[in-house]
């Protein structure tokens, strides 16, 4: 097979878009996607991560076609990479394990492909695994994906009754035996095979019939006559290309069982870029641009699908060309989704697998190097510059505290900059540097990428930015004395309703010329809190009296007196510790709504609303302590088999539930 599927050599003419296939492999972690990519393209993936943690693309040429096979990570923490791959793809192959089953997140990706109208197929892997069951896996995909998911082949077991030795074609009724190597030996089936495939063959033919646009063979089939197999295959491929029928093919990437059948599907049934509608584009003035034409002679329009920092410290972008041709060394405009743009040159143009290129035409994919590349950036001709629409990027909801060192921060910032689902920010309340991601695995992957450049980064649990407030009216006296200069103030602190903030008033009403400085000093003292712990909020501060002797200079004397007054008032007073409360909007498949709601009860969450959206999904709105939401992403994934997603925003502060023994 390695002689058939060869890595693309380099700088030939622009490949016509009709001869290009851009395919995304979709499936849960450990389903075998990367092995499938290797078998399809002949590219050695052994040097890649044991568990894929970023979108990779492998390129090969086969029978005059250029294949770009995208392999996004299967873990739910990398949902952004899957969306990017689907944005760049013209078809998708869902890789499902016959022994490992399917997670709920994979079902959601199928729905996204429905919205994108992508042609799809299902490749069933790990056929010899413990408890592997191809028939049940195919039936599961039909139930969970679409009624038009149907087997095109059945696995043929070897002499041991366990290992898969070949395939049985349901339309051709031929046996493909791979036990003696490649190509497979093709033979007529034995009677036992015909008996075993009769039901599956009938189901496939009737599914094709339901989507057929011709009567070439339908009348013959309904009349019980001999059916023209080529006509059936033609209608099958047409229905697949339209995204109406989804074949299931058993494969083994190690022995290459079924890989040639999957390759034939990519060649003959999956559409080319010419069959897809390019993304919408706008001019820099915000007006709709002319619909893009998949023509290598049009002005160049391309988009950065993903980006990473390589071992040399260069930023490498994976690019999909939607119109025109980009050439190595050409001047282009790089445009950000926010409307900003700069002009620069295309440098180090290569195939996704690393071979040098002189140019890359419409419909094809390539990589370029630029220090300021970001996913979703548009690359276009400066004389006809446009901005392409992007894709929905999942927002980070899982924070970890990382080492706050200037050198480390610079390195980590570069890796965060090329990951739209990551964010790096300093928490002004706790002083911690927070790395936000989609989950623990995502955060660890970002840190590992930075650490690969020699930077030691430690991760810690983030602190909760608590607040405090008085629960009763208290009095405090503050003094400052230095030589002949002195300040004395009498202050009353009274609680306010939650969310009302801080109010500072001159209770004496004497309009002291020092009131402005005292007001500023009291705000500074409240922001630092008692003993420099948590800021004080929701209080009414009444300044009963200010006595000033001498001429105190600057703000420091007033700040000293204000802090003294706050400390005096807090001595023996009742002070409530407050936790930040966020409002979380959680979206889960309907079958997981009850477990999520039950879990919220155990976390003292207040459920505001739970709504069946009518599309198989339920939206739950809940108020929960922000500290608990910090670790909620992996918990939600566990509760919902990887399918749950949530967003959150700050709502208010509320009294903290402090465990016994904690001060």
C-alpha positions in Angstrom: 0.0 0.0 0.0 2.9 2.4 0.7 3.7 2.1 -3.0 0.2 3.2 -3.9 -0.4 6.0 -1.5 2.7 8.2 -1.7 3.6 11.5 -0.1 3.3 14.4 -2.6 6.5 15.5 -4.2 6.9 19.2 -4.6 6.7 22.0 -7.0 4.5 20.9 -9.9 1.7 22.9 -11.7 -1.3 24.1 -9.8 -3.6 21.1 -9.1 -7.1 21.6 -10.6 -9.7 21.9 -7.8 -11.7 19.0 -9.3 -8.7 16.8 -8.5 -8.4 17.8 -4.8 -10.1 16.1 -1.8 -10.1 17.8 1.6 -11.3 15.3 4.2 -11.6 15.7 8.0 -11.4 12.6 10.2 -13.8 12.9 13.2 -14.0 10.6 16.1 -13.5 10.3 19.8 -10.1 9.8 21.5 -8.5 6.5 20.9 -10.8 5.6 18.0 -7.8 5.2 15.7 -8.2 8.4 13.6 -4.4 9.0 13.3 -3.8 5.4 12.2 -6.5 5.8 9.5 -4.8 9.0 8.4 -1.5 7.2 8.1 -3.0 4.3 6.2 -4.8 6.6 3.7 -1.9 8.9 3.0 1.2 6.7 3.6 2.6 9.5 5.8 4.5 8.2 8.9 2.6 9.5 11.9 4.8 7.7 14.4 6.5 11.0 15.3 3.2 12.7 16.2 1.8 12.9 19.7 0.7 9.6 21.3 -2.6 11.4 21.8 -3.2 14.1 19.2 -3.3 17.5 20.8 -3.5 19.8 17.8 -5.0 19.7 14.3 -2.7 17.9 11.8 -3.0 17.6 8.1 -1.4 14.8 6.0 -1.1 15.1 2.2 -0.7 12.5 -0.5 -1.2 12.0 -4.2 -3.1 9.1 -5.6 -4.3 8.4 -9.1 -3.8 12.1 -10.0 -5.7 13.3 -7.0 -4.3 15.4 -4.1 -5.6 14.3 -0.7 -5.5 16.6 2.3 -6.5 14.5 5.3 -7.1 16.5 8.5 -6.8 14.8 11.8 -8.1 17.0 14.7 -7.8 15.8 18.3 -10.5 13.5 19.5 -10.6 14.7 23.1 -13.5 17.2 23.8 -11.0 19.7 25.1 -10.0 20.4 21.5 -13.4 21.2 20.1 -12.0 24.3 18.4 -9.7 22.2 16.2 -12.6 20.0 15.1 -14.6 23.1 14.1 -11.6 24.5 12.2 -11.1 21.2 10.3 -14.8 21.0 9.3 -14.6 24.6 8.1 -11.7 23.7 5.7 -13.1 20.2 4.7 -15.2 19.2 1.8 -16.2 15.9 3.4 -15.8 14.0 6.6 -15.1 10.5 7.7 -16.4 9.5 11.2 -14.1 7.0 12.7 -15.9 4.8 15.2 -14.5 2.0 17.3 -16.3 -1.4 17.1 -15.1 -2.2 20.6 -14.9 1.3 22.2 -18.3 2.6 21.2 -19.0 6.3 20.6 -19.1 9.3 22.8 -22.0 11.8 22.8 -19.7 14.6 21.5 -19.3 12.6 18.2 -23.1 12.8 17.7 -22.9 16.6 18.1 -20.2 16.8 15.4 -22.5 14.8 13.1 -25.2 17.5 13.6 -22.6 20.2 12.8 -21.8 18.4 9.6 -25.6 18.3 8.8 -25.6 22.1 9.2 -22.6 22.4 6.9 -24.1 19.9 4.4 -20.9 17.9 4.3 -20.8 14.5 2.6 -19.9 11.8 5.2 -19.0 8.2 5.7 -18.4 6.0 8.7 -15.2 4.0 9.1 -15.5 1.3 11.8 -12.1 0.4 13.4 -10.8 -1.9 16.0 -12.8 -4.8 14.6 -10.7 -7.4 16.5 -11.0 -5.7 19.9 -12.6 -7.2 23.0 -16.4 -7.2 22.6 -16.1 -5.8 19.0 -19.4 -6.0 17.1 -19.5 -4.5 13.7 -23.2 -5.0 13.1 -24.2 -3.4 16.4 -21.8 -0.5 15.8 -23.3 0.1 12.3 -26.8 -0.1 13.8 -25.7 2.3 16.6 -24.5 4.8 14.0 -27.8 4.6 12.1 -29.8 5.2 15.3 -27.6 8.1 16.5 -26.5 9.7 13.3 -29.1 9.3 10.5 -31.5 6.6 9.2 -29.5 6.7 5.9 -26.4 5.5 7.5 -26.0 2.0 6.1 -23.3 -0.7 5.6 -21.6 -0.8 2.2 -19.4 -3.7 3.2 -19.3 -6.4 5.9 -16.2 -7.7 7.6 -14.9 -11.2 6.6 -13.4 -13.1 9.5 -10.3 -15.2 9.2 -9.8 -18.8 9.9 -9.5 -18.1 13.7 -13.0 -16.6 13.7 -11.7 -13.4 15.3 -9.3 -11.4 13.1 -10.7 -9.7 10.1 -9.2 -11.0 6.9 -11.2 -9.1 4.4 -14.5 -7.6 3.2 -17.7 -8.6 1.5 -19.0 -6.0 -0.9 -22.8 -5.8 -0.5 -23.4 -4.4 -4.0 -20.9 -6.4 -5.9 -21.4 -9.5 -3.7 -17.7 -10.1 -4.0 -15.3 -11.3 -1.4 -12.1 -9.2 -0.9 -9.4 -11.3 0.9 -6.5 -9.4 2.4 -5.0 -12.3 4.2 -2.3 -12.7 1.5 -1.4 -9.1 1.3 -2.3 -6.3 -1.2 -4.0 -6.0 -3.4 -6.8 -8.2 -2.0 -7.8 -11.3 -3.8 -11.3 -11.0 -5.3 -13.6 -14.0 -5.5 -17.2 -15.0 -5.7 -18.8 -15.5 -2.3 -19.7 -18.9 -1.0 -23.4 -19.7 -0.3 -22.9 -19.1 3.4 -21.7 -15.6 2.6 -24.8 -14.9 0.5 -27.1 -16.1 3.2 -25.3 -13.9 5.7 -25.4 -10.7 3.6 -28.9 -10.9 2.2 -30.5 -8.7 4.8 -27.7 -6.1 4.8 -27.6 -6.0 1.0 -31.4 -5.5 0.8 -31.2 -2.6 3.3 -28.4 -0.9 1.3 -30.2 -1.2 -2.0 -33.4 0.1 -0.6 -31.6 3.0 0.9 -30.0 3.8 -2.4 -33.4 3.5 -4.1 -34.9 6.0 -1.7 -32.3 8.6 -2.8 -32.0 7.6 -6.5 -32.6 10.2 -9.2 -32.8 7.7 -12.0 -35.0 4.7 -13.1 -32.1 2.9 -14.8 -32.2 0.0 -12.4 -35.0 0.8 -9.9 -37.8 -0.7 -12.1 -35.7 -3.9 -12.6 -35.1 -4.2 -8.9 -38.8 -3.7 -8.0 -39.7 -6.3 -10.6 -37.3 -8.8 -9.1 -35.1 -8.8 -12.1 -31.3 -8.8 -12.4 -29.9 -5.4 -11.2 -27.2 -3.4 -13.0 -24.5 -3.1 -10.3 -22.8 -0.2 -12.0 -26.0 1.8 -12.1 -26.5 1.1 -8.4 -22.9 2.2 -7.6 -23.4 5.3 -9.6 -26.5 6.3 -7.7 -24.8 5.4 -4.4 -21.9 7.7 -5.1 -24.2 10.5 -6.2 -26.3 10.2 -3.0 -23.1 10.2 -0.9 -21.8 13.3 -2.7 -25.1 15.1 -2.0 -24.9 14.3 1.7 -28.0 12.1 1.6 -26.6 8.6 2.2 -23.7 7.7 4.5 -21.9 4.4 3.9 -20.3 2.3 6.7 -17.0 0.6 5.9 -15.2 -1.8 8.2 -11.4 -1.1 8.1 -8.2 -2.1 9.8 -5.4 0.5 9.3 -2.7 -2.0 10.3 -3.5 -4.7 7.8 -5.1 -2.2 5.4 -8.3 -4.1 5.2 -10.9 -1.7 3.7 -8.4 1.2 3.2 -8.6 0.8 -0.5 -12.5 0.8 -0.3 -12.3 4.0 1.8 -9.9 5.5 -0.7 -12.3 4.7 -3.6 -15.0 6.4 -1.7 -12.8 9.5 -1.3 -12.0 9.5 -5.0 -15.3 8.7 -6.5 -18.0 9.9 -4.1 -16.7 12.7 -2.0 -17.0 16.1 -3.6 -14.1 18.3 -4.6 -13.7 22.0 -3.6 -15.5 22.8 -6.9 -18.7 21.2 -5.4 -18.7 23.3 -2.3 -19.8 26.9 -1.7 -16.9 28.9 -0.3 -17.3 30.9 2.9 -18.9 34.3 2.7 -16.6 37.3 2.3 -16.8 41.0 3.0 -14.6 43.9 1.9 -12.6 45.9 4.4 -15.5 48.5 4.3 -17.9 45.8 5.5 -19.8 45.4 2.2 -20.5 41.9 0.9 -17.8 40.8 -1.6 -18.4 38.9 -4.8 -19.1 35.2 -4.2 -15.7 33.5 -4.5 -15.0 31.4 -7.5 -12.8 28.2 -7.1 -10.6 29.4 -9.9 -6.8 29.5 -9.7 -6.7 32.6 -12.0 -9.0 34.7 -9.7 -7.5 37.1 -7.1 -6.1 35.0 -4.2 -8.3 34.4 -1.1 -7.2 31.9 1.6 -7.7 31.4 5.3 -5.5 30.2 8.1 -7.2 27.1 9.5 -4.9 26.5 12.4 -1.4 27.6 13.6 1.3 26.4 15.9 4.8 27.4 17.1 7.3 24.8 15.8 10.5 23.6 17.4 12.5 26.4 15.7 10.2 29.0 17.3 8.5 29.9 14.0 4.7 30.3 13.7 3.4 27.9 11.1 -0.1 28.2 9.7 -2.2 25.6 8.0 -3.9 27.4 5.1 -6.9 26.6 2.9 -7.0 28.4 -0.4 -10.5 29.2 -1.5 -9.9 31.2 -4.7 -6.9 32.2 -6.9 -3.4 31.1 -6.2 -0.9 32.0 -3.5 2.8 31.8 -4.4 5.9 31.7 -2.4 7.3 35.2 -2.0 4.1 36.9 -3.1 2.9 40.1 -1.3 -0.5 39.5 0.3 -2.8 41.1 2.9 -3.3 39.4 6.2 -6.7 40.4 7.7 -7.9 39.6 11.2 -11.5 38.9 12.1 -11.5 42.2 14.1 -11.0 44.1 10.8 -7.3 44.9 11.3 -4.9 44.0 8.5 -1.2 44.2 7.4 0.6 43.5 4.2 3.4 40.9 4.1 4.9 38.2 2.1 4.2 34.5 1.8 7.2 32.6 3.1 8.2 29.0 3.3 5.2 27.7 1.3 4.9 24.0 1.8 2.5 21.1 1.6 0.8 20.2 4.9 3.2 17.2 5.0 6.3 19.5 4.7 7.3 19.3 1.0 8.3 22.6 -0.6 5.8 24.4 -2.9 6.2 27.3 -5.3 2.4 27.9 -5.4 -0.9 26.6 -4.0 -4.1 26.9 -6.0 -7.8 27.2 -5.3 -9.2 24.3 -3.3 -5.8 23.1 -2.1 -4.2 23.3 1.4 -0.6 24.3 2.4 1.4 25.8 5.2 3.2 29.1 5.5 5.4 30.7 8.1 4.8 34.1 9.6 5.5 35.5 13.1 2.0 37.0 13.4 -0.3 34.3 12.0 -3.6 33.5 13.8 -6.4 31.0 13.0 -9.2 32.5 11.0 -6.9 35.2 9.5 -7.7 35.9 5.8 -4.9 36.0 3.2 -5.9 37.9 0.0 -4.6 39.9 -2.9 -3.9 43.5 -1.6 -5.6 44.9 -4.7 -8.8 42.9 -4.1 -8.6 42.4 -0.3 -11.5 40.7 1.5 -12.3 39.2 4.9 -13.7 35.6 5.1 -16.2 34.6 7.8 -14.7 32.2 10.3 -16.2 29.5 12.6 -17.6 29.4 16.1 -14.7 29.2 18.5 -15.4 27.5 21.9 -14.6 29.9 24.7 -12.2 28.8 27.5 -13.9 28.1 30.8 -11.2 26.1 32.7 -8.5 28.2 34.5 -5.2 27.0 36.0 -2.7 29.3 37.7 0.8 29.2 36.1 4.2 30.5 37.0 4.2 34.3 36.7 7.7 34.9 35.4 8.4 37.4 32.6 10.4 35.0 30.4 7.9 32.2 30.9 5.0 34.5 30.2 6.5 35.6 26.9 6.9 32.0 25.8 3.5 30.9 26.9 1.9 34.0 25.3 3.2 32.9 21.9 1.5 29.5 22.2 -1.7 31.0 23.6 -1.8 33.6 20.7 -2.2 30.8 18.1 -4.9 29.0 20.1 -8.3 30.8 19.9 -9.7 28.6 22.7 -6.9 29.6 25.2 -6.4 32.9 27.1 -3.7 34.1 29.4 -4.5 36.9 31.9 -3.4 38.2 35.2 -6.1 38.2 37.9 -6.1 41.6 39.5 -7.7 40.3 42.7 -5.5 37.3 43.4 -2.3 38.4 41.6 -2.2 35.0 39.9 -1.4 34.5 36.2 -4.3 32.4 34.8 -4.2 30.2 31.8 -7.7 29.6 30.5 -8.5 26.6 28.3 -11.4 24.2 27.5 -10.3 21.7 30.2 -7.4 20.2 32.1 -6.1 18.3 29.1 -6.2 21.4 26.9 -4.4 23.5 29.5 -1.7 20.8 30.0 -1.2 20.6 26.2 -0.6 24.4 26.0 1.8 24.3 28.9 3.6 21.3 27.3 4.1 23.1 24.0 5.7 26.0 25.8 7.8 23.7 28.0 9.1 22.0 24.8 11.0 25.3 24.2 12.9 24.9 27.5 10.6 26.9 29.7 9.7 25.3 33.1 6.1 26.1 33.9 4.3 25.0 37.1 0.5 24.8 37.3 -1.5 25.4 40.4 -5.2 25.6 41.4 -6.4 29.1 41.0 -7.5 31.1 44.1 -11.1 32.3 44.4 -11.3 36.1 44.4 -13.4 36.5 47.5 -14.9 39.7 49.0 -16.0 40.7 52.5 -18.7 43.0 53.9 -19.9 44.2 57.2 -23.1 42.7 58.5 -23.8 45.3 61.2 -23.2 49.0 61.8 -19.8 49.6 63.3 -17.7 52.6 64.3 -14.0 53.1 63.8 -11.5 55.8 64.7 -8.3 56.4 62.7 -5.3 58.5 63.6 -2.1 59.6 62.0 0.7 61.6 63.7 4.1 62.6 62.5 5.7 65.5 64.3 3.4 68.4 64.3 1.2 66.9 61.6 -1.8 64.8 62.7 -5.1 63.5 61.3 -8.0 62.0 63.2 -11.2 60.7 61.7 -14.3 59.1 63.0 -16.0 56.8 60.5 -19.2 54.6 60.5 -19.5 51.5 58.3 -23.0 50.4 57.6 -24.0 47.3 55.4 -25.8 47.9 52.1 -27.8 45.5 49.9 -25.9 43.0 47.8 -24.7 44.7 44.6 -25.3 48.3 45.8 -21.5 48.9 45.9 -19.7 51.4 48.0 -21.0 54.8 49.1 -18.9 57.4 51.0 -20.6 60.4 52.5 -19.7 63.4 54.6 -22.1 62.8 57.6 -21.0 66.0 59.3 -21.9 68.0 56.3 -19.2 70.5 57.1 -17.7 70.4 53.7 -14.2 69.7 55.0 -11.5 70.7 52.4 -9.9 67.4 53.3 -12.9 65.3 52.4 -11.9 64.5 48.9 -8.5 63.0 50.1 -10.2 61.1 52.9 -12.8 59.7 50.4 -10.0 58.5 48.2 -8.1 57.0 51.1 -11.2 55.1 52.4 -11.8 53.6 48.9 -8.2 52.5 48.8 -8.5 51.0 52.3 -11.7 49.1 51.4 -10.1 47.8 48.2 -7.2 46.3 50.2 -9.6 44.9 52.9 -9.0 44.2 56.5 -5.4 43.1 57.0 -4.8 43.1 53.2 -7.1 40.1 52.7 -10.3 40.4 50.7 -11.7 43.7 49.4 -14.7 45.1 51.3 -17.8 45.7 49.2 -21.4 46.9 49.6 -21.0 49.3 52.5 -22.0 52.9 53.2 -19.1 54.7 54.8 -20.1 57.9 56.7 -17.3 60.2 57.7 -18.5 61.7 61.0 -15.5 64.0 61.6 -12.1 64.9 60.3 -9.6 66.7 62.4 -6.4 67.9 60.7 -3.4 69.5 62.5 -0.4 71.0 60.7 -0.1 70.4 57.0 0.0 66.7 56.1 1.4 66.4 52.6 0.2 63.9 49.9 -2.2 61.0 50.2 -0.2 58.7 52.5 -1.2 60.3 55.8 -4.9 60.1 54.9 -4.5 56.5 53.7 -2.8 55.6 57.1 -5.7 57.1 59.0 -8.3 55.4 56.8 -6.8 52.0 57.2 -6.5 52.5 60.9 -10.2 53.4 61.1 -11.2 50.3 59.0 -9.0 48.0 61.3 -10.5 49.6 64.4 -14.1 49.1 63.1 -13.4 45.5 62.1 -12.1 44.5 65.6 -14.8 42.3 67.0 -17.3 43.1 64.2 -19.3 40.6 62.3 -17.9 40.3 58.8 -19.3 38.1 56.0 -17.0 36.4 53.5 -18.5 36.5 50.0 -17.9 34.2 47.1 -18.3 35.3 43.5 -21.4 33.7 41.9 -21.5 33.2 38.2 -24.5 32.4 36.0 -23.7 29.4 33.8 -25.6 28.5 30.7 -25.2 24.7 30.1 -26.2 22.9 26.9 -26.4 19.1 27.0 -28.2 16.4 25.0 -31.7 15.8 26.5 -30.7 12.4 28.0 -28.1 14.1 30.1 -30.2 16.9 31.5 -31.3 15.0 34.6 -27.8 14.0 35.7 -26.6 17.6 35.3 -29.6 18.9 37.3 -29.0 16.3 40.1 -25.4 17.2 40.2 -26.2 20.9 40.7 -28.2 20.1 43.8 -25.0 18.5 45.3 -23.1 21.7 44.5 -25.6 24.1 46.0 -26.4 25.5 42.6 -29.5 27.5 42.1 -31.3 26.4 38.8 -32.9 29.4 37.2 -34.3 27.6 34.1 -34.2 24.3 32.2 -35.5 24.4 28.6 -35.8 21.7 26.0 -34.7 23.5 22.8 -36.6 21.1 20.6 -33.5 20.0 18.7 -32.5 17.2 21.1 -30.6 19.6 23.4 -31.5 21.1 26.7 -30.3 24.5 28.0 -29.9 24.8 31.8 -29.3 28.2 33.4 -27.8 28.0 36.9 -26.2 30.2 39.5 -23.1 28.6 41.0 -20.0 29.6 43.0 -17.3 30.7 40.5 -14.8 28.5 42.4 -16.8 25.4 41.6 -17.2 26.4 38.0 -13.4 26.6 37.7 -13.3 22.8 37.8 -16.6 22.2 36.1 -15.5 21.6 32.5 -14.0 18.1 33.1 -16.9 17.2 35.4 -19.5 18.2 32.8 -17.7 16.1 30.2 -17.8 13.2 32.6 -21.5 13.6 33.3 -22.4 13.9 29.6 -20.0 11.6 27.8 -18.1 14.5 26.5 -21.1 16.3 24.9 -21.8 19.0 27.5 -20.8 22.6 26.9 -21.2 25.8 29.0 -20.5 29.5 29.2 -20.6 31.7 32.2 -20.6 35.3 33.3 -20.2 37.0 36.7 -23.5 37.7 38.4 -23.0 38.8 42.1 -21.3 38.0 45.4 -23.0 35.9 48.0 -22.1 34.6 51.5 -19.5 31.9 51.2 -20.2 28.4 52.5 -17.0 28.0 54.5 -16.2 24.4 55.6 -16.0 23.6 59.3 -12.5 24.5 60.7 -11.6 26.9 57.9 -11.0 30.5 59.1 
